[in-house]
Amino acid sequence: MRRFDEAITAYEEDLAICRETGDRHGEGMTLGNLGLALQEVRRFDEAITAYQEALVIYRETGDQYRAGIALSNLEAAQDGLI
């Protein structure tokens, strides 16, 4: 549907809930999804920050699979800045 602004708002709300409840896995997942939505609206600096934060969480929790995805997404966002 390409309603990225609404998605960003929803992810930001979810992120607050995950942080409030201490759900680190949910926080990482939400940050990754937030990064994707931000990237779609060309807010690359914010997307990069979201991916970097997700990467830290994935590494802390030992989720190598999602850490790899976060790195790939981070690279794509950084390419968008060029």
Summary of the structure (lengths in Angstrom):
residues: 82
radius of gyration: 12.0
end to end distance: 27.3
largest distance: 37.3
contacts: 245
relative contact order: 0.16
helix: 85%
strand: 0%
